[in-house]
């Protein structure tokens, strides 16, 4: 099982970058050809955090409840984002 080190970084962008690098390094070290899809859990997070993650290249988000996803997607679409 992949154990990701906890790091204190200044932004979501930095944390996503570090996480993607760690996943890629793990996959390379273990000859895993297909890098898994990273799903960002956006529940309880403000739209500003989701926007920052989206701008950092994150496209796959997870929500627990369909109504929360619909509401968040509607709000974010006003910013030109599609999740």
Protein Blocks (a to p, Z undefined) as FASTA:
>chain_A
ZZddddddfbfklmmmmmmmmmmmmmmmnopabacdddddfehiafklmmmmmmnopabd
cdfblklmmmmmmmmmmnopaZZ
